[in-house]
Amino acid sequence: MEPGGSELLSPLFGYVLGVCTDFSRDWESNDLRAAIFKLLLAWLLLSLTAIQLLTAIQLSWRSYGPTVNGLYYRQGMGGQNGGTPEYPSHYPMWESASTESLKTHQE
């Protein structure tokens, strides 16, 4: 390190130490200010945690969203929920072993 570097750090360190000392002295003398500071610090930490959680959810949904949608919304003709068939796709109506007619919503 250069010889002039320590001369620059010494006043900077003294200034930071003085600010910390003043802050701690003010902290001890004013309980209301300390309570407000703690409240705002807790709010900041809660907000940062919520932002991290929402970001994780957004990234997960971007990766797995189409898969999840595919599980709940079948593609096909007719039906409800945007294309969900009224009968399971692996049991076509014409291959039904049962001779009884399909029930409707009116029954």
GIGIBEL-V831803 format. One record per residue. N is the residue number from 1. PHI is phi as a letter, one per 20 degrees, with the letter a starting at -180 (* if undefined). OMEGA is omega as a letter, one per 20 degrees, with the letter a starting at -180 (NA if undefined). BURIAL is 1 if it has 16 or more other ideal C-beta (glycine too) atoms within 10 Angstrom, else 0. Layout:
BEGIN
n = <N:N>
phi = <PHI:PHI>
omega = <OMEGA:OMEGA>
burial = <BURIAL:BURIAL>
END
This chain:
BEGIN
n = <1:2:3:4:5:6:7:8:9:10:11:12:13:14:15:16:17:18:19:20:21:22:23:24:25:26:27:28:29:30:31:32:33:34:35:36:37:38:39:40:41:42:43:44:45:46:47:48:49:50:51:52:53:54:55:56:57:58:59:60:61:62:63:64:65:66:67:68:69:70:71:72:73:74:75:76:77:78:79:80:81:82:83:84:85:86:87:88:89:90:91:92:93:94:95:96:97:98:99:100:101:102:103:104:105:106:107>
phi = <*:f:f:f:f:f:f:f:f:f:f:f:f:f:f:f:f:f:f:f:f:f:f:f:f:f:f:f:e:c:f:f:f:f:f:f:f:f:f:f:f:f:f:f:f:f:f:f:f:f:f:f:f:f:f:f:f:f:f:f:f:f:e:d:g:f:f:f:f:f:f:d:c:f:e:r:e:m:n:d:l:m:o:f:f:f:c:f:f:e:c:f:f:f:e:f:f:e:e:f:f:f:f:d:f:f:f>
omega = <a:a:a:a:a:r:r:a:a:r:r:r:r:r:r:r:r:r:r:r:r:r:a:r:r:r:a:a:a:a:a:r:r:r:r:r:r:r:r:r:r:r:r:r:r:r:r:r:r:r:r:r:r:r:r:r:a:r:r:a:r:r:a:a:r:r:r:r:r:r:a:a:r:r:r:a:r:r:a:r:r:r:r:a:a:r:a:a:a:r:r:a:a:r:a:a:a:r:r:a:r:r:r:a:a:a:NA>
burial = <0:0:0:0:0:0:0:0:0:0:0:0:0:0:0:0:0:0:0:0:0:0:0:0:0:0:0:0:0:0:0:0:0:0:0:0:0:0:0:0:0:0:0:0:0:0:0:0:0:0:0:0:0:0:0:0:0:0:0:0:0:0:0:0:0:0:0:0:0:0:0:0:0:0:0:0:0:0:0:0:0:0:0:0:1:0:0:0:0:0:0:0:0:0:0:0:0:0:0:0:0:0:0:0:0:0:0>
END
